[in-house]
Amino acid sequence: MNDLKGWCEPRFAAVEAAFAASLGKDDVGASVAVHLEGEPVVDLWGGYADADRTVGWERDTLTGVNSTTKNMTALCALLLADRGLLDLSAPVAAYWPEFAAAGKEGLLVRHALSHTAGLPDLPGLTAVEDLYDWRRVTAELAAQTPEWEPGTAAGYHALTFGFLVGEIVRRVTGRSLGDFFAEEVAGPLGADFHIGLSAADDHRVAPLIPPPSETEEFTAGAPLGPDGTRREHTGVAVRVRDANSVAWRRAQLPAVNGFGNARSVALVQSVLANRGSAGGVRLLSPEGCEPAWREVFRGEDRVLRTPMSWTVGFGKFGNTFGWGGWGGSLVASDPDARLTVAYVMNQMIDRERQEDNRGMEIIMAAYSGLR
């Protein structure tokens, strides 16, 4: 049952072909979407929502996108900045006074958004359940001493990104990041993306499937460096089992626990690629989108152990910006072409054991449609 469903503008036939090939090879179930100038031009889905291949992946199937969620969280901060409610160059402590402890008086909002804050770990927490206690986690972060002088180095803030940005949003708006996103982004756009999933949507969830030869104990971790060693990790280790749990769905972990599909991911992120509007709905001014693709740091990322370019909230790759999630989901936007491409799947791949070009091949196929 690898027949594709949905639709695709003829000039983007290469996207359909790339997606069909992926479903026939590595994928179990997945969805792909492309938006151009804020409007959909590709909306495809297919395969199965379960590892046993008994339940079809439907139009409204959702799955956990892991760190692809960071794109949504960053957009919330840019929205507040565009409204004049958040100064990206202000100290975090201007909004969150307790955060000034342990030498963080000069740590700026843009440092928190660009993975340069020096707070990549949560050393005081050991169990996934600890992450569900928002006040405890944010108190731990407020008390922490940065690992490096903020702004001078970068290190991927895998979990802490969501708590840092989420608490800033909460202090500014009085709303949790998930609630703010639902009311100010997903609601106006009609986007089926959720940070904190309700029980009413559980029946639509396609659980994540561990990489081949792995079990649900498979754990997210820092990648191997060029010297074959791994950065010492302190804090919580997240397993596939955790990401598939009901407790995970109900929590609001703005770095990692968004649920959606390619259609909703592309719709939301196309706002930034299209200078602030999508589907006739304007969320930001054209100028308010620019921090998403303006580089603020370039150099070796101390956690990812690879050269990286970071903007305010996103990874920058040539002309594109965006980010992907553990296992393979991703979104990429090109503000020059006003193009956004999203890929969301349930079959995870471990990049240390197997090359994963699924999303990249779809992105390249989308560019062929522009020619």
TISESE-519095 format. One line per 3 residues: number of its first residue (from 1); their letters; for each residue x, y, z of C-alpha. Coordinates in steps of 0.25 Angstrom, whole numbers, plus 5000, padded with zeros to 4 digits. Example, Ala and Ser with C-alpha at 12.3 -4.5 7.8 and 13.67 -1.06 7.14 Angstrom:
1 = as = 5049/4982/5031 ~ 5055/4996/5029
This chain:
1 = mnd = 5000/5000/5000 ~ 5011/5010/4996 ~ 5001/5017/4987
4 = lkg = 5002/5032/4989 ~ 4990/5040/4993 ~ 4988/5055/4991
7 = wce = 4992/5064/4980 ~ 5004/5071/4973 ~ 5005/5082/4963
10 = prf = 5011/5076/4950 ~ 5024/5084/4951 ~ 5027/5078/4964
13 = aav = 5025/5064/4959 ~ 5040/5061/4963 ~ 5035/5063/4978
16 = eaa = 5024/5052/4976 ~ 5035/5043/4969 ~ 5045/5045/4981
19 = faa = 5034/5042/4991 ~ 5029/5030/4984 ~ 5043/5024/4984
22 = slg = 5045/5027/4999 ~ 5032/5020/5002 ~ 5037/5008/4994
25 = kdd = 5050/5007/5001 ~ 5052/5013/5015 ~ 5039/5019/5019
28 = vga = 5027/5012/5026 ~ 5018/5024/5026 ~ 5020/5039/5023
31 = sva = 5015/5052/5017 ~ 5022/5063/5009 ~ 5017/5077/5006
34 = vhl = 5023/5089/4998 ~ 5018/5103/4999 ~ 5022/5114/4989
37 = ege = 5019/5128/4992 ~ 5010/5124/5004 ~ 5002/5115/4996
40 = pvv = 5002/5099/4995 ~ 5007/5093/4982 ~ 5010/5079/4988
43 = dlw = 5002/5072/4998 ~ 5005/5057/4998 ~ 5004/5045/5008
46 = ggy = 5004/5030/5008 ~ 5008/5017/5014 ~ 5005/5012/5028
49 = ada = 5003/5018/5042 ~ 5008/5006/5049 ~ 5020/4997/5049
52 = drt = 5011/4985/5046 ~ 5006/4992/5033 ~ 4991/4990/5036
55 = vgw = 4987/5004/5038 ~ 4988/5014/5026 ~ 4994/5027/5027
58 = erd = 4983/5037/5025 ~ 4981/5051/5021 ~ 4980/5056/5036
61 = tlt = 4990/5046/5042 ~ 4999/5052/5052 ~ 5013/5048/5057
64 = gvn = 5023/5054/5067 ~ 5033/5062/5059 ~ 5044/5063/5071
67 = stt = 5053/5075/5068 ~ 5046/5080/5056 ~ 5037/5086/5067
70 = knm = 5048/5096/5070 ~ 5044/5104/5057 ~ 5030/5106/5063
73 = tal = 5036/5111/5076 ~ 5045/5121/5069 ~ 5034/5126/5061
76 = cal = 5026/5130/5074 ~ 5038/5138/5079 ~ 5039/5145/5065
79 = lla = 5025/5148/5066 ~ 5026/5155/5079 ~ 5038/5162/5075
82 = drg = 5031/5167/5062 ~ 5019/5172/5071 ~ 5029/5180/5080
85 = lld = 5027/5171/5092 ~ 5040/5165/5092 ~ 5054/5171/5089
88 = lsa = 5063/5160/5083 ~ 5075/5169/5088 ~ 5070/5170/5102
91 = pva = 5075/5162/5114 ~ 5067/5150/5117 ~ 5066/5155/5131
94 = ayw = 5059/5167/5127 ~ 5047/5158/5125 ~ 5051/5147/5135
97 = pef = 5058/5154/5147 ~ 5062/5141/5154 ~ 5070/5137/5141
100 = aaa = 5081/5148/5145 ~ 5087/5138/5155 ~ 5101/5131/5153
103 = gke = 5107/5142/5143 ~ 5095/5142/5133 ~ 5092/5157/5134
106 = gll = 5097/5159/5120 ~ 5091/5147/5114 ~ 5082/5152/5103
109 = vrh = 5069/5147/5097 ~ 5076/5145/5083 ~ 5087/5136/5091
112 = als = 5075/5127/5096 ~ 5070/5126/5081 ~ 5083/5123/5074
115 = hta = 5089/5112/5083 ~ 5099/5121/5088 ~ 5094/5123/5102
118 = glp = 5104/5113/5108 ~ 5093/5105/5115 ~ 5092/5092/5106
121 = dlp = 5090/5082/5117 ~ 5080/5080/5129 ~ 5090/5073/5139
124 = glt = 5080/5074/5151 ~ 5070/5065/5144 ~ 5071/5050/5141
127 = ave = 5058/5044/5137 ~ 5049/5048/5126 ~ 5038/5050/5136
130 = dly = 5046/5062/5141 ~ 5044/5069/5128 ~ 5029/5070/5131
133 = dwr = 5031/5079/5143 ~ 5032/5093/5136 ~ 5035/5101/5148
136 = rvt = 5046/5091/5153 ~ 5053/5091/5140 ~ 5052/5106/5138
139 = ael = 5057/5108/5152 ~ 5069/5099/5149 ~ 5072/5107/5137
142 = aaq = 5071/5121/5144 ~ 5081/5116/5154 ~ 5091/5110/5145
145 = tpe = 5105/5116/5141 ~ 5107/5116/5126 ~ 5117/5106/5121
148 = wep = 5123/5117/5112 ~ 5122/5133/5111 ~ 5108/5135/5104
151 = gta = 5110/5139/5090 ~ 5124/5134/5088 ~ 5122/5120/5085
154 = agy = 5110/5111/5080 ~ 5105/5097/5085 ~ 5092/5091/5081
157 = hal = 5082/5093/5092 ~ 5074/5080/5089 ~ 5064/5081/5101
160 = tfg = 5068/5094/5108 ~ 5064/5102/5095 ~ 5049/5100/5098
163 = flv = 5050/5103/5113 ~ 5058/5116/5110 ~ 5049/5121/5099
166 = gei = 5037/5116/5105 ~ 5039/5122/5118 ~ 5042/5136/5112
169 = vrr = 5029/5135/5104 ~ 5022/5131/5117 ~ 5028/5143/5124
172 = vtg = 5024/5153/5113 ~ 5010/5147/5110 ~ 5005/5140/5122
175 = rsl = 5003/5128/5113 ~ 5010/5115/5112 ~ 5018/5113/5098
178 = gdf = 5008/5102/5094 ~ 4996/5111/5097 ~ 5002/5123/5091
181 = fae = 5005/5115/5078 ~ 4991/5109/5077 ~ 4984/5123/5079
184 = eva = 4993/5132/5071 ~ 4999/5123/5060 ~ 4992/5110/5058
187 = gpl = 4978/5116/5060 ~ 4979/5127/5050 ~ 4986/5119/5040
190 = gad = 4977/5106/5042 ~ 4990/5098/5044 ~ 4988/5084/5050
193 = fhi = 5001/5085/5058 ~ 5001/5083/5073 ~ 5011/5086/5085
196 = gls = 5003/5078/5095 ~ 4993/5068/5089 ~ 4979/5066/5094
199 = aad = 4974/5052/5097 ~ 4963/5055/5086 ~ 4975/5054/5076
202 = dhr = 4981/5041/5081 ~ 4974/5033/5070 ~ 4981/5040/5059
205 = vap = 4995/5038/5064 ~ 5005/5029/5056 ~ 5015/5025/5067
208 = lip = 5030/5027/5064 ~ 5037/5014/5059 ~ 5051/5011/5064
211 = pps = 5062/5010/5054 ~ 5064/4997/5048 ~ 5071/4987/5057
214 = ete = 5067/4996/5069 ~ 5056/4995/5080 ~ 5048/5006/5087
217 = eft = 5059/5007/5096 ~ 5067/5014/5085 ~ 5072/5028/5091
220 = aga = 5074/5041/5086 ~ 5089/5046/5088 ~ 5100/5055/5083
223 = plg = 5106/5051/5070 ~ 5120/5045/5069 ~ 5131/5055/5067
226 = pdg = 5141/5055/5056 ~ 5151/5048/5066 ~ 5140/5037/5068
229 = trr = 5137/5042/5082 ~ 5124/5047/5087 ~ 5122/5059/5096
232 = eht = 5119/5056/5110 ~ 5104/5057/5112 ~ 5098/5061/5126
235 = gva = 5084/5061/5128 ~ 5072/5053/5122 ~ 5073/5043/5112
238 = vrv = 5060/5042/5103 ~ 5056/5028/5097 ~ 5046/5025/5086
241 = rda = 5038/5019/5097 ~ 5037/5032/5104 ~ 5034/5040/5091
244 = nsv = 5022/5030/5088 ~ 5016/5031/5102 ~ 5003/5038/5106
247 = awr = 5010/5046/5116 ~ 5020/5052/5106 ~ 5008/5056/5097
250 = raq = 5001/5063/5108 ~ 5013/5071/5112 ~ 5018/5084/5106
253 = lpa = 5033/5082/5102 ~ 5035/5093/5092 ~ 5048/5088/5087
256 = vng = 5044/5074/5084 ~ 5029/5069/5086 ~ 5021/5075/5074
259 = fgn = 5011/5067/5067 ~ 5007/5070/5053 ~ 5009/5065/5038
262 = ars = 5016/5071/5026 ~ 5004/5080/5022 ~ 5004/5087/5036
265 = val = 5019/5088/5037 ~ 5020/5094/5023 ~ 5008/5104/5025
268 = vqs = 5014/5110/5038 ~ 5028/5111/5033 ~ 5024/5117/5020
271 = vla = 5020/5129/5027 ~ 5034/5133/5029 ~ 5039/5129/5015
274 = nrg = 5027/5138/5009 ~ 5031/5150/5017 ~ 5020/5149/5028
277 = sag = 5008/5143/5022 ~ 5002/5130/5017 ~ 4989/5126/5011
280 = gvr = 4984/5140/5012 ~ 4987/5141/5027 ~ 4998/5151/5031
283 = lls = 5005/5148/5044 ~ 5018/5157/5044 ~ 5023/5168/5036
286 = peg = 5033/5166/5025 ~ 5044/5172/5034 ~ 5040/5163/5045
289 = cep = 5044/5150/5038 ~ 5058/5154/5035 ~ 5064/5149/5048
292 = awr = 5060/5135/5043 ~ 5071/5136/5032 ~ 5081/5146/5037
295 = evf = 5093/5138/5042 ~ 5097/5141/5056 ~ 5108/5130/5059
298 = rge = 5117/5122/5050 ~ 5127/5112/5055 ~ 5129/5099/5061
301 = drv = 5116/5095/5069 ~ 5122/5089/5083 ~ 5110/5079/5084
304 = lrt = 5108/5075/5069 ~ 5123/5074/5067 ~ 5122/5080/5053
307 = pms = 5122/5094/5047 ~ 5109/5101/5048 ~ 5102/5114/5044
310 = wtv = 5091/5119/5054 ~ 5081/5130/5052 ~ 5071/5135/5062
313 = gfg = 5064/5121/5064 ~ 5069/5113/5052 ~ 5080/5106/5046
316 = kfg = 5085/5113/5033 ~ 5089/5104/5021 ~ 5093/5113/5009
319 = ntf = 5081/5121/5005 ~ 5071/5112/5013 ~ 5068/5112/5028
322 = gwg = 5060/5102/5037 ~ 5063/5090/5045 ~ 5060/5075/5046
325 = gwg = 5056/5065/5057 ~ 5062/5052/5063 ~ 5059/5041/5053
328 = gsl = 5058/5049/5040 ~ 5047/5059/5040 ~ 5051/5073/5035
331 = vas = 5046/5086/5029 ~ 5054/5096/5020 ~ 5051/5110/5015
334 = dpd = 5057/5119/5005 ~ 5053/5133/5006 ~ 5058/5137/4992
337 = arl = 5050/5127/4985 ~ 5039/5128/4996 ~ 5039/5113/4996
340 = tva = 5037/5104/5008 ~ 5038/5088/5008 ~ 5034/5079/5019
343 = yvm = 5036/5064/5021 ~ 5029/5056/5033 ~ 5030/5041/5035
346 = nqm = 5029/5031/5046 ~ 5041/5022/5042 ~ 5053/5027/5049
349 = idr = 5067/5025/5043 ~ 5080/5025/5052 ~ 5089/5033/5044
352 = erq = 5101/5027/5051 ~ 5098/5014/5044 ~ 5090/5017/5032
355 = edn = 5091/5029/5022 ~ 5077/5037/5023 ~ 5075/5045/5010
358 = rgm = 5060/5044/5010 ~ 5057/5059/5013 ~ 5069/5065/5006
361 = eii = 5065/5057/4993 ~ 5051/5063/4994 ~ 5056/5077/4996
364 = maa = 5065/5076/4984 ~ 5053/5071/4976 ~ 5045/5083/4980
367 = ysg = 5056/5092/4975 ~ 5055/5085/4961 ~ 5041/5090/4961
370 = lr = 5045/5104/4961 ~ 5053/5102/4949
